[in-house]
Amino acid sequence: MSMSLTSIVYLFLFFFATAVSRNEKLSAYEELQRYDFPMGILPKGVKDYKLNTKTGEFSAYLNSTCSFKLENSYQVNYKPVIQGVISKGRLKKLSGVSVKVVLLWLNIVEVRRKDKNLEFSVGLASANFPIENFEECPQCGRGFNCVDGGNNLVSSF
């Protein structure tokens, strides 16, 4: 009898630990990956986020405005709050992200994953970039780098 009681206790503890781990909040970068996006479309340093899993509406929060160069040609700017609607392979109704094209700052309003590319739309025009360009998180002011101290991947806030 004591053996079966012990087994029941271990089984209960196993299920309890599993349930607790399922309730832990994923990082914003892990959520992006769940929707088939690379984590590098968000800069390093997201301090928090909100996601309505039913509607896909989200908000991501940075400490301040973030700016960096993409592929040594496009200047990208993130406001402290980034909002939009996410679904598998698609970010739409984006606000808080802009790109400098020639002399104009244009809002990126949609991002779509198309096979091994990401298509960034500013409304009437769009540009495609290989998804491999976004495997690392850009670091504000310095470009792409998801590594903290050279060893640890930064994926939480």
C-alpha positions as CSV (number, residue, x, y, z in Angstrom):
1,M,0.0,0.0,0.0
2,S,2.8,2.4,0.9
3,M,4.4,1.7,-2.5
4,S,1.3,2.7,-4.4
5,L,0.8,5.8,-2.2
6,T,4.4,6.9,-2.9
7,S,3.8,6.3,-6.6
8,I,0.6,8.4,-6.5
9,V,2.5,11.2,-4.7
10,Y,5.3,11.2,-7.4
11,L,2.7,11.1,-10.1
12,F,0.9,14.1,-8.6
13,L,4.1,16.0,-8.2
14,F,5.1,15.2,-11.8
15,F,1.7,16.5,-13.2
16,F,1.8,19.6,-10.9
17,A,5.4,20.5,-12.1
18,T,4.3,20.0,-15.7
19,A,1.2,22.2,-15.2
20,V,3.3,24.9,-13.6
21,S,5.9,24.9,-16.4
22,R,3.1,25.3,-19.0
23,N,1.8,28.4,-17.2
24,E,5.2,30.2,-17.3
25,K,5.2,33.1,-19.7
26,L,7.3,32.7,-22.8
27,S,9.7,35.5,-23.8
28,A,8.6,37.8,-26.6
29,Y,11.3,36.2,-28.8
30,E,10.0,32.7,-28.1
31,E,6.4,33.9,-28.9
32,L,7.7,35.2,-32.3
33,Q,9.1,31.7,-33.0
34,R,5.8,30.1,-32.2
35,Y,4.3,32.2,-35.0
36,D,7.0,31.1,-37.4
37,F,9.1,34.3,-37.2
38,P,12.8,34.6,-36.3
39,M,13.5,36.3,-33.0
40,G,15.7,38.9,-34.7
41,I,12.8,41.0,-36.0
42,L,12.7,42.4,-32.4
43,P,15.7,44.2,-31.0
44,K,17.5,43.0,-27.9
45,G,16.0,44.4,-24.7
46,V,12.3,43.8,-24.9
47,K,11.3,44.3,-21.2
48,D,7.8,43.0,-21.4
49,Y,5.0,42.2,-23.8
50,K,1.2,41.5,-23.9
51,L,-0.4,39.0,-26.3
52,N,-4.1,38.2,-26.7
53,T,-3.8,34.7,-28.1
54,K,-7.5,34.8,-29.3
55,T,-7.2,37.9,-31.4
56,G,-3.4,38.0,-32.0
57,E,-3.2,41.6,-30.7
58,F,0.1,42.3,-29.1
59,S,2.2,45.0,-27.6
60,A,6.0,44.8,-27.0
61,Y,7.7,47.3,-24.7
62,L,11.3,48.6,-24.9
63,N,13.0,50.9,-22.4
64,S,13.4,53.6,-25.0
65,T,13.5,54.3,-28.7
66,C,15.8,51.9,-30.5
67,S,17.7,52.6,-33.8
68,F,20.1,50.5,-35.9
69,K,21.2,49.8,-39.4
70,L,19.9,46.9,-41.4
71,E,22.3,45.4,-44.0
72,N,24.4,48.6,-43.8
73,S,21.8,50.6,-45.8
74,Y,18.5,50.9,-44.1
75,Q,18.1,52.8,-40.8
76,V,15.4,51.1,-38.7
77,N,13.7,52.8,-35.7
78,Y,11.6,51.1,-33.0
79,K,9.5,53.3,-30.7
80,P,9.3,52.2,-27.0
81,V,5.9,50.5,-27.7
82,I,5.4,48.3,-30.7
83,Q,1.9,47.1,-31.5
84,G,0.1,45.0,-34.1
85,V,-1.7,41.7,-34.8
86,I,0.2,38.5,-35.1
87,S,-0.8,35.2,-36.8
88,K,1.2,32.3,-38.3
89,G,3.7,33.9,-40.6
90,R,2.1,37.4,-40.6
91,L,2.3,40.6,-38.6
92,K,-0.2,43.2,-39.6
93,K,-1.5,46.6,-38.4
94,L,2.0,47.3,-37.1
95,S,2.8,50.6,-35.4
96,G,6.0,51.7,-33.7
97,V,8.5,50.5,-36.4
98,S,9.8,52.7,-39.2
99,V,12.5,52.5,-41.8
100,K,14.5,55.3,-43.5
101,V,14.3,55.0,-47.3
102,V,16.5,57.6,-49.0
103,L,15.5,60.7,-47.0
104,L,12.0,59.6,-45.9
105,W,10.9,57.7,-42.7
106,L,8.2,55.2,-43.6
107,N,6.2,53.1,-41.2
108,I,6.5,49.3,-41.6
109,V,2.8,48.3,-41.5
110,E,3.1,44.5,-42.2
111,V,5.6,41.7,-42.2
112,R,4.9,38.3,-43.9
113,R,7.0,35.2,-44.0
114,K,7.3,33.8,-47.5
115,D,9.3,30.6,-47.5
116,K,12.8,31.6,-46.5
117,N,12.2,35.3,-46.9
118,L,10.5,38.1,-44.9
119,E,8.5,40.7,-46.8
120,F,8.4,44.1,-45.1
121,S,5.6,46.4,-46.3
122,V,5.4,50.1,-45.9
123,G,2.0,50.3,-47.6
124,L,2.3,50.7,-51.4
125,A,5.8,49.2,-51.5
126,S,7.6,46.2,-50.0
127,A,11.0,44.6,-49.8
128,N,12.1,41.0,-49.3
129,F,15.0,39.9,-47.1
130,P,16.4,36.4,-46.4
131,I,15.1,35.1,-43.1
132,E,18.7,34.2,-42.1
133,N,19.4,37.9,-41.8
134,F,17.1,37.9,-38.7
135,E,18.5,35.0,-36.8
136,E,20.1,37.4,-34.3
137,C,18.5,40.2,-32.5
138,P,19.6,43.7,-33.4
139,Q,21.2,45.7,-30.5
140,C,20.1,49.3,-30.3
141,G,22.8,51.6,-31.6
142,R,25.1,48.7,-32.7
143,G,23.2,46.5,-35.1
144,F,22.8,42.7,-34.9
145,N,23.9,40.9,-31.8
146,C,21.7,38.6,-29.6
147,V,24.7,37.4,-27.5
148,D,25.2,38.9,-24.1
149,G,28.8,38.7,-22.9
150,G,29.7,36.4,-25.8
151,N,28.1,33.3,-24.4
152,N,24.4,33.6,-23.5
153,L,21.5,34.0,-25.9
154,V,19.3,36.8,-24.6
155,S,15.7,35.6,-25.0
156,S,14.0,36.8,-21.9
157,F,13.4,40.1,-20.2
